């Protein structure tokens, strides 16, 4: 099994708790002494056929995947049970590429995300705190807003100075810091590589490489446009979101809820926060997209389930949900089975025929039950 998620989300903590339930060995591939043990991985790992082997930060040693394939296949012929290896990784696409080449049919993927609405207390204060601080456990559970902000800034610095350099091409930390902040300012906007490139003094192709890298590290989401033969001019560029709302606010220097409400990014920050929570509830088994035409018809999020069933979701940050004309026009084009307006309140009630106002937690439960 491969457990995938960004750094500091709790993968190692969970893995060590699992290790306490059965005979196990834990190897941290960021530790030189553990990495040295795998100079000859087949020889070393065959000594632990009777234990669960936990390999943390597995992408640090991509040559290990081929060895694991042989070890797993030999174990199967000897009648050894499944579930012998638990792989932890912080770079999804790199890990998926390696395991797709070497461990096809031998591995199951589990995504581990930051805290979501369903995992915290059911009250307005907790929900607001999660939006402001984001879902990384040490940030959300910090003793104060200032402690939380300090933790997030340190995490951003660690990515800029160490992690990103290890995964991608050599990118000056100062340049990538500026780029990440630009994405936070443009939270939820359709990608305009030329505009970003001009701001950084690099090429559009370089901007796309930067985005690919942040997507691979599970820090940025690329929400693709919905494709439909409507005869209308559709926005074809993906929308870009910094995935964790707390990182958005740290990049922009937004410390607390009052400051957030007065900031221009507030509405789009809430939109990204809602989308991340809804897609967590969908467990990647509902295809996600957005719909926007040049004429103003728009749906913030479309979820498409097995069998082609579609839900249209509008996202509003206030306590009074409203349906804009563009949502009606877009819905007429894609004809969703269900339509919702997610707002900051908790009550669920009909707004107009076929459109319901709903709180985020209730819609997450509906999505989870529909998978």
For each residue, the residues with C-beta under 8 A, 3 or more apart:
1: 83 85 86 87 107 108 109 110
2: 58 87 88 89 95 99 107 108 109 110
3: 11 14 15 86 87 88 89 110 112
4: 89 90 92 95 96 109 110 111 112 218
5: 9 10 11 90 111 112 113 218
6: 9 90 114 136 217 218 219 243 244
7: 90 155 158 159 163
8: 136 137 138 155
9: 5 6 112 113 114 136 137
10: 5 13 14 112 137
11: 3 5 14 15 56 88 90 112
12: 15 16 28 56 88
13: 10 16 17
14: 3 10 11 17 18 112
15: 3 11 12 18 19 26 54 56 86 88
16: 12 13 19 20 26 54
17: 13 14 20 21
18: 14 15 21 22 24 52 54 86
19: 15 16 22 24 26 52 54
20: 16 17 24
21: 17 18
22: 18 19 51 52
23: 50 51 52
24: 18 19 20 51 52 53 54
25: 48 51 52 53 54
26: 15 16 19 54 56
27: 31 34 37 38 53 54 55 56
28: 12 31 34 56 57
29: 34 35 38 55 56 57 58 60 61
30: 35 56 57 60
31: 27 28 34 35
32: 35 36
33: 36 37
34: 27 28 29 31 37 38
35: 29 30 31 32 38 60 61
36: 32 33 39
37: 27 33 34 44
38: 27 29 34 35 41 44 45 61 64
39: 36 44
40: 43 44
41: 38 44 45 64 67 68 71
42: 45 46 67 70 71
43: 40 46 47
44: 37 38 39 40 41 47 48
45: 38 41 42 48 53 67 68 71
46: 42 43 49 71
47: 43 44
48: 25 44 45 51 53
49: 46 75 78 80 84
50: 23
51: 22 23 24 25 48
52: 18 19 22 23 24 25 83 84 85 86
53: 24 25 27 45 48 84 85 86
54: 15 16 18 19 24 25 26 27 85 86 88
55: 27 29 58 64 85 86 87 88
56: 11 12 15 26 27 28 29 30 88
57: 28 29 30 60 88 89 90
58: 2 29 55 61 64 87 88 89 95
59: 62 89 90 91 94 95 98 167
60: 29 30 35 57
61: 29 35 38 58 64
62: 59 65 94 98
63: 66 67
64: 38 41 55 58 61 67 68
65: 62 68 69 98 99 101 102 103
66: 63 69 70 102
67: 41 42 45 63 64 70 71
68: 41 45 64 65 71 72 85 102 103
69: 65 66 72 73 102 103 106
70: 42 66 67 73 74
71: 41 42 45 46 67 68 74 75
72: 68 69 75 76 84 85 103 106
73: 69 70 76 77 106
74: 70 71 77 78
75: 49 71 72 78 80 84
76: 72 73 79 80
77: 73 74
78: 49 74 75
79: 76
80: 49 75 76 84
81: 84
82:
83: 1 52
84: 49 52 53 72 75 80 81
85: 1 52 53 54 55 68 72
86: 1 3 15 18 52 53 54 55
87: 1 2 3 55 58 95 99 107
88: 2 3 11 12 15 54 55 56 57 58
89: 2 3 4 57 58 59 92 94 95
90: 4 5 6 7 11 57 59 163 217 218
91: 59 94 95 167 216 217 218
92: 4 89 95 96 111 216 218
93: 96 97 215 216
94: 59 62 89 91 97 98 167 216
95: 2 4 58 59 87 89 91 92 98 99
96: 4 92 93 99 100 109
97: 93 94 100 101
98: 59 62 65 94 95 101 102 103
99: 2 65 87 95 96 102 103 104 107
100: 96 97 103 104
101: 65 97 98 104
102: 65 66 68 69 98 99
103: 65 68 69 72 98 99 100 106 107
104: 99 100 101 107
105:
106: 69 72 73 103
107: 1 2 87 99 103 104
108: 1 2
109: 1 2 4 96
110: 1 2 3 4
111: 4 5 92 283 284
112: 3 4 5 9 10 11 14
113: 5 9 116 135 276 280
114: 6 9 134 135 136 137 140 244
115: 119 120 130 135 136 137 140
116: 113 119 120 130 135 276 277 280 281 364
117: 120 127 130 277 360 361 364
118: 281 361 364 365 368
119: 115 116
120: 115 116 117 126 127 130 140
121: 125 126
122: 126 361
123: 126 127
124: 127 128
125: 121 128 129
126: 120 121 122 123 129 130
127: 117 120 123 124 130 131 360 361
128: 124 125 131 132 257
129: 125 126 132 133 140
130: 115 116 117 120 126 127 133 134 135 140 245 273
131: 127 128 245 260 269 270 273
132: 128 129 145 245 246 249 254 256 257 260
133: 129 130 139 140 142 145 148 152 246 249
134: 114 130 139 140 152 244 245 246 247 248 249
135: 113 114 115 116 130 139 140 244 245 246 276
136: 6 8 9 114 115 139 140 151 152 155 244 246
137: 8 9 10 114 115 140 141
138: 8 141 142 151
139: 133 134 135 136 142 148 151 152 155 246
140: 114 115 120 129 130 133 134 135 136 137 148 246
141: 137 138
142: 133 138 139 145 147 148 151
143: 147
144: 147 148
145: 132 133 142 148 149 255 256
146: 149 150 255
147: 142 143 144 150 151
148: 133 139 140 142 144 145 151 152 246
149: 145 146 152 153 249 250 255
150: 146 147 153 154
151: 136 138 139 142 147 148 154 155
152: 133 134 136 139 148 149 155 156 246 247 249 250
153: 149 150 156 157 250
154: 150 151 157 158
155: 7 8 136 139 151 152 158 159 247
156: 152 153 159 160 177 180 247 250 251
157: 153 154 160 161
158: 7 154 155 161 162 163
159: 7 155 156 162 163 164 217 219
160: 156 157 164 173 176 177 180
161: 157 158 165 173
162: 158 159 165 166
163: 7 90 158 159 166 167 217
164: 159 160 167 168 171 173 176 213 217
165: 161 162 168 170 171 173
166: 162 163
167: 59 91 94 163 164 213 216 217
168: 164 165 171 209 213 216
169: 209 213
170: 165
171: 164 165 168 175 176 210 213
172: 175 176
173: 160 161 164 165 176 177
174: 177 178
175: 171 172 178 179 200 202
176: 160 164 171 172 173 179 180 210
177: 156 160 173 174 180 181
178: 174 175 181 182 199 200
179: 175 176 182 183 196 200 207 210
180: 156 160 176 177 183 184 214 242 251
181: 177 178 184 185 251 252
182: 178 179 185 186 196 199 200
183: 179 180 186 187 214 220 240 242
184: 180 181 187 242 247 248 251 252 265
185: 181 182 252 265
186: 182 183 189 196 240
187: 183 184 240 241 242 248 265 268 269 271 272
188: 239 240 241 268 271 272
189: 186 192 239 240 268
190: 235 237 238 239 240 292
191: 196 211 222 237 238 239 240
192: 189 195 196 237
193: 196 197 204 207 208
194: 197 198 204
195: 192 198 199
196: 179 182 186 191 192 193 199 200 204 207
197: 193 194 200 201 202 203 204 206 207
198: 194 195 201
199: 178 182 195 196
200: 175 178 179 182 196 197 206 207
201: 197 198
202: 175 197 206 207
203: 197 206 207
204: 193 194 196 197 207 208
205: 208 209
206: 197 200 202 203 209 210
207: 179 193 196 197 200 202 203 204 210 211
208: 193 204 205 211 212
209: 168 169 205 206 212 213
210: 171 176 179 206 207 213 214
211: 191 207 208 214 215 220 222 240
212: 208 209 215 216
213: 164 167 168 169 171 209 210 216 217
214: 180 183 210 211 217 219 220
215: 93 211 212 218 219 220 221 222
216: 91 92 93 94 167 168 212 213
217: 6 90 91 159 163 164 167 213 214 220
218: 4 5 6 90 91 92 215 243
219: 6 159 214 215 242 243 244 247
220: 183 211 214 215 217 240 241 242 243
221: 215 240 241 243 272 275 276 279
222: 191 211 215 238 239 240
223: 238 239 240 241 275 288 289 290 301
224: 238 288 289 290
225: 234 235 236 237 238 239 289 290 291 292
226: 234 289 290 291 299 302 334
227: 234 289
228: 234 291 333 334
229:
230: 234 293 333 334
231:
232: 293 294 295 297 333
233: 293 294 295
234: 225 226 227 228 230 291 292 293 294
235: 190 225 292 293 294
236: 225
237: 190 191 192 225
238: 190 191 222 223 224 225
239: 188 189 190 191 222 223 225 290
240: 183 186 187 188 189 190 191 211 220 221 222 223
241: 187 188 220 221 223 271 272 275 276
242: 180 183 184 187 219 220 247 248 251 272
243: 6 218 219 220 221 247 272 276
244: 6 114 134 135 136 219 247 248 276
245: 130 131 132 134 135 248 249 269 270 272 273 276
246: 132 133 134 135 136 139 140 148 152 249 250
247: 134 152 155 156 184 219 242 243 244 250 251
248: 134 184 187 242 244 245 251 252 254 265 269 272
249: 132 133 134 149 152 245 246 252 253 254 255 260 269
250: 149 152 153 156 246 247 253 254
251: 156 180 181 184 242 247 248
252: 181 184 185 248 249 263 265
253: 249 250
254: 132 248 249 250 259 260 263 265
255: 145 146 149 249 259
256: 132 145 259 260
257: 128 132 260 261
258: 261 262
259: 254 255 256 262 263
260: 131 132 249 254 256 257 263 266 269
261: 257 258 266
262: 258 259 266
263: 252 254 259 260 266 269
264:
265: 184 185 187 248 252 254 268 269
266: 260 261 262 263 269 270 317
267: 270 271 317
268: 187 188 189 265 271 272
269: 131 187 245 248 249 260 263 265 266 272 273
270: 131 245 266 267 273 274 315 317 344
271: 187 188 241 267 268 274 275 300 315 317
272: 187 188 221 241 242 243 245 248 268 269 275 276
273: 130 131 245 269 270 276 277
274: 270 271 277 278 301 315 342 360
275: 221 223 241 271 272 278 279 288 300 301 315
276: 113 116 135 221 241 243 244 245 272 273 279 280
277: 116 117 273 274 280 281 360 364
278: 274 275 281 282 301 303 313 342 360 363 364 367
279: 221 275 276 282 284 286 288
280: 113 116 276 277 283 364
281: 116 118 277 278 363 364 365 367 368
282: 278 279 285 286 288 303 367 368 371
283: 111 280 286 368 371
284: 111 279
285: 282 305 306 371
286: 279 282 283 303 304 305 367 370 371
287: 303 304
288: 223 224 275 279 282 301 302 303 304
289: 223 224 225 226 227 301 302 304
290: 223 224 225 226 239 298 299 300 301 302
291: 225 226 228 234 297 298 299 302 312 330 333 334
292: 190 225 234 235 297 298 299 330
293: 230 232 233 234 235 296 297 298 329 330 333
294: 232 233 234 235
295: 232 233 329
296: 293 325 326 329
297: 232 291 292 293 326 327 329 330 333
298: 290 291 292 293 324 326 327 330
299: 226 290 291 292 302 312 313 314 327 330 331 334
300: 271 275 290 313 314 315
301: 223 274 275 278 288 289 290 312 313 315
302: 226 288 289 290 291 299 310 311 312 313 334 336
303: 278 282 286 287 288 310 311 313 367
304: 286 287 288 289 308 309 310
305: 285 286 308 309 310 311 370 371
306: 285 309
307:
308: 304 305
309: 304 305 306 337
310: 302 303 304 305 334 335 336 337
311: 302 303 305 336 337 338 339 340 367
312: 291 299 301 302 327 330 331 334 336 338 339 340
313: 278 299 300 301 302 303 339 340 341 342 363
314: 299 300 321 323 324 327 339 340 341 342
315: 270 271 274 275 300 301 341 342
316: 320 321 322 341 342 343 344
317: 266 267 270 271 343 344
318: 321 343 344
319: 343 344 345
320: 316 343
321: 314 316 318 341 342 343 345 351 357
322: 316 341
323: 314 327 328 341 351 352 355
324: 298 314 327 328
325: 296 328 329
326: 296 297 298 329 330
327: 297 298 299 312 314 323 324 330 331 339 355
328: 323 324 325 331 332
329: 293 295 296 297 325 326 332 333
330: 291 292 293 297 298 299 312 326 327 333 334
331: 299 312 327 328 334 335 336 339
332: 328 329 335
333: 228 230 232 291 293 297 329 330
334: 226 228 230 291 299 302 310 312 330 331
335: 310 331 332
336: 302 310 311 312 331 339
337: 309 310 311
338: 311 312 356
339: 311 312 313 314 327 331 336 354 355 356
340: 311 312 313 314 355 356 357 358 363
341: 313 314 315 316 321 322 323 351 355 356 357 358
342: 274 278 313 314 315 316 321 358 359 360 363
343: 316 317 318 319 320 321 357 358 359
344: 270 316 317 318 319 359
345: 319 321 357 359
346: 359 361 362
347: 357 359
348: 356 357 358 359 362
349: 356 357
350: 353 355 356 357
351: 321 323 341 355 356 357
352: 323 355
353: 350
354: 339
355: 323 327 339 340 341 350 351 352
356: 338 339 340 341 348 349 350 351
357: 321 340 341 343 345 347 348 349 350 351
358: 340 341 342 343 348 362 363 366
359: 342 343 344 345 346 347 348 362 363
360: 117 127 274 277 278 342 363 364
361: 117 118 122 127 346 364 365
362: 346 348 358 359 365 366
363: 278 281 313 340 342 358 359 360 366 367
364: 116 117 118 277 278 280 281 360 361 367 368
365: 118 281 361 362 368 369
366: 358 362 363 369 370
367: 278 281 282 286 303 311 363 364 370 371
368: 118 281 282 283 364 365 371
369: 365 366
370: 286 305 366 367
371: 282 283 285 286 305 367 368
